[in-house]
Amino acid sequence: MTHSSLHHLIQQVGLKASVFYSGGLCGQHPFVENNDSGHLHVIMNGAFDLVDRHGQSTRHQEPSLILFKAFAPHHLNIPPGEEAQVMCADIAYGSGMDNIIASGLPDIVLIPLSQLPLVRNTLNLLSATAQLSPLIRGPIDNKLCEVILLQVIAHLIEHGKVHKGALNGLSHPALGSLLASVIEHPGHHWEVHKMALSVAMSKTRFTQQFIESVGEAPGQFVRRERINLAKTLLLEGKPLDLVAQRCGYASQSSFSRAFKQHTGQYPSHWTRVRNDLQRESIVSADHR
């Protein structure tokens, strides 16, 4: 795995962070809103209890990072009479929940900060933004939070904590570099037998290894990556003919058919729905 391919992947799925609180926290705090956002909590000092959707509580004494890849009701409680320094953020995916990152991550990640030295360095930068004007602090905090997410995902991949999928495949000793190339250039004319030759395997062995590591056949993966790239380009407002060309399709009509087959919607309809959802999310965040 290369960090450039991981960064490309995060951009491709439209992973965004929106910090909604940073500072001291006391008492009990429920996170029970019914939305599609995941949550990131970083407890920089102080003890805390994490209460799951079933009401089961676990006590944690050391600074930790908690990542919910998708919405899950939970409580973050600080023991009576104590205060913890906390950063909380919403996590959203511009291309929707059906993406490589969301499908590969565990539902809940809890890692002590002592295992994440790079994250601690980024948190120091985030703390320093308190001196900035509110007009620029928000966007900078969000970008730093996205850097933290990249560091956490890289940590999970490197320590074998991801499920089947591209995140798991990126750490494969034989397939990782090839997978990174497909992710960065899905519009390339990928042929299974040539992919197999590039990693010195027979076509049969390559396909078996690929399915075992990634969870789907090479051709399926390439098609999925092309659609993921298309989603990113569509949300950027790129015209359909350019999107089709960049994603490796011979024509706009063949791209539209492939997109509908994968998503159930034609590109124009999918883009309109996603843009509406993003606007609703922004309005909701502004009123929090």
N, C-alpha and C positions, 0 to 999 in steps of 0.2 A: 504493500500500500504506500502511496505517496500522499503527502499532505495536500499537494496541489490537486490531485484527483478528488480527495475528500472535500476540499473547498469548492471545487467545480460541482460536485454532487449536491452540496448544500445550497448553492446558488440555483441549481437546476430545479430542485423541489420547492424553492421559494421559502426556505426556512427563515422565519423572522421572529425576533424577540422584542417584547414591549415591556420595559420595566415600569411597574406601577407602584412599587414601594421600595424605599431604601432608608434604613434607619433603625432606631430602637423599637423593640416589640415586646409587649407584655400581655399576659392573659391568654384567652382562647380565641382562635381565629378560624372560622369555617370557610372552606372553599367549596361551595355547593352550587354555583351558578351552572345552569344547563347550557353550555356552549361547546364549540368544537376545539377550543384552545387547550393545549397542554399547559403545564406549569413548571417553572423552575424556581426553587427556593435555595438560597445559599445562607446558611446560618454561620456567621463568621466568629461568633463567640457566644457562650452561654448554653445551658442545657435546654432540651426541648423534647416534647412528646409528639410523635407522629401517629395520628389516629386514622385508620383506613375506613372505607365505606361500610364495613361491617362493625365498626365501633371498637376494633381491636387496637390497643394503644401500645407503642413501644417507646421506651425512654432512651435518649441518646445524649451522651455527655460531652462529646468533642465536636468541634466545628465540622460541618458536613454540607454536602451538596445533595439536593433531592430533585430528581427529574421525573415528571409524569409526562410521557410522550404524547398522551392524549388526555382529554378531560376525564377525571375520576374524582368523585366527591371525597374530601378528606379534611382533617383539621390539623392545624399546627398550633400546639399549645405550649406556652412558656410557664414553668412552675411558678406558683404564687410567690410574690415578693421578689422575683428575679426579672431581669431584662436581657434580651438577646439582640445582637446586631444582625439584621436580616436584610437580604435583597430578594425581592419577589418579582417574577416576570411571567407574562403570558407567552406561550409558544404557538405559532401558527405556521401552516404550510400553504403557500400560495397556490400550489397545484392540487391541493386537496389531500385527504388522509391516505389515499391509495398511492403511496410513494415508497421508494426504496428505504428511506431512513426510518419512517414510522413502522414499516413492516419488519425491519431488522432489529429494532431496539427492544429491550425488555419493557414491560408496561411501567414499571417503577424502578428507578435507579437511585440508590443511596450510597454515596462514597464519602468517606472521611477526607477532609481537605489535606490531611497529611499525605495522602496518596496522590495528590494533584498539585505538585509544586508550581506548574505553569499557570494553573487557575488562580492560585494564591497571588502570583505576580500580577495577573490581570485585575484581580479584585483590588489590589493596591492602587492601580490606575483608576479604577471605578470610584474608589473612595476619594481620590483627589479631585474628581469632577464637582464635588460639593461646592468648590469655590467659584465655579463658572456661572455665568448668567443662565437663568432658567430657559431662555430662548434657545440655547445651544446644548444645555446639559442633557436634555431628553434624548435627542438623536445620538449623541456620543455614548450615553449610557446604553442605549439599545444596541449599538454596534459592538461595544465591549462585551455585552451579554452574549451576542452572537459568536464572538471569539471564544467565550467560555464554552458555549455549546460545541463548537468545533473541537476544542481541546478535550471535552468530555467524551465525545463520540470517538475520537482517535484513541483515547485511553481504553474505551470499551473494546474496540476492535483489536488493539494490541494485546489485550489481556483475555481474549477469547470469550467476551461476555455478550456477544451478539448472536442473534438467531440466524437461520439460513437466509440467504439473500445476498445482495451485492456487498453489504457491509461485511458479511462473513467471507465472501469470496475475495475481497480485497486483501485479506490477510493470508490467503492461500499461497504457499511458496512457489507453486508453478503457475497458477492462474492469475495471481494478483496484478501483475503488470499488464497482461492482456485485458483483464477486466477494466483496469483504469483507462486504457486506450479506448475501449468501447464506450465507456461513460463520457470521456472527453470528446469523442468523435463518432457519435452514433450514426451520423449520416454517411459514413464511409461504407463502401461496398463490401460488407463482411460476408465471407463464405466459410461455412463450418470446416471444410477440409483444410482451408488455408489457416484458419485459426488454430486447428490441431497441429499443423506443421510448425507454426510459430512457437509452440511450446514443446516440440519434439515428442508428440504423442500420435498414436493412430486415431482416426476419426471416432472409432467406437470407444476407445479408452478415454479420449478427451470428453466426449459427450457424457459418459458415465461420471467422470470426475466433476464435470461442470454441474450436473444435476445434483450430485451429492453435496457439493459445496454451496451452490447458489439456490437450488430448489426448483429450477426450471431449465429447459433445454436451451442451448446457445441461441438458436433462432428466435425463440420466444423472448429471451432476454434482450436481444438486439431490437426487436419490435417494440418492447416495452420502453426501452431507453429512447427510441425515436419519438414515441408519444410523449414521454416525460419532457424531452427537449422541446417538442412542439408546444406543450402547455406553457413553458417558460416564455417562448417567443411570442405566443398569442397574448399572454398577459402584458408583454412589453409593447403590444400594439403593432407587431410586424404584420405585413400583408400576407394573405394565404399562399400566394405563389412563392414568396420568399421562404416561408415556413416549410412548404413542401420540398423545395430545393435543398434547404439546409438539413432537412431530416432524411434525405436520401430517397425521396419519392419522385417518380418520373413525371407526375402531373399533379395538379391541384385536386382533380377529381379522385385519383387513386389515394392521395393523402386523406381527403375527407372521408372516403369509405373506410380506410384503416382506422382513422380516429374514432368514427362512430362505432365500429366493431369493438374497439377497445373500451370506450367510455360510455357507449349507449347514446351519445349526443353528437351532433355535428359540431365542428369547431366554433362556428359563430354563436351557437346557442350555449355551448359550454363556457365560452369566454364571457358572455353576458351574465350568466348565472354566477361565475366566480367573481366578477367585478362587483356585482350587487352584494355578494356575501362579504367581500373585503370592505366595501363602504359601510355596511351594517356593523362590521367589527370595529371600524375606526370610530363610528358614532358611539358605540357601546363603551369603548375605552375612554373616550372623551368625557362621558357622563359618570365614570366610575368614581 
